[in-house]
């Protein structure tokens, strides 16, 4: 069955996957991880939409690559809905 999630919710689920494992996820890592699902420009546009909708928060942190990057997190209020989508469609 085809995955019914929009690009925005695919990205939110990928961010959630990293968040629950205690790992950081940043823009380039999202682009690499989702390259089989969508184009780079779609990832960037969808990330902006998620930020506008206040589903995702961003923080500047050093990543495992040693660079200061935009690290993404799911907003606490959005977490139950994203968890449900993740459990049903993304795992």
Order of alpha helices (4+ residues) and beta strands (2+ residues): alpha-alpha-alpha-beta-beta-alpha
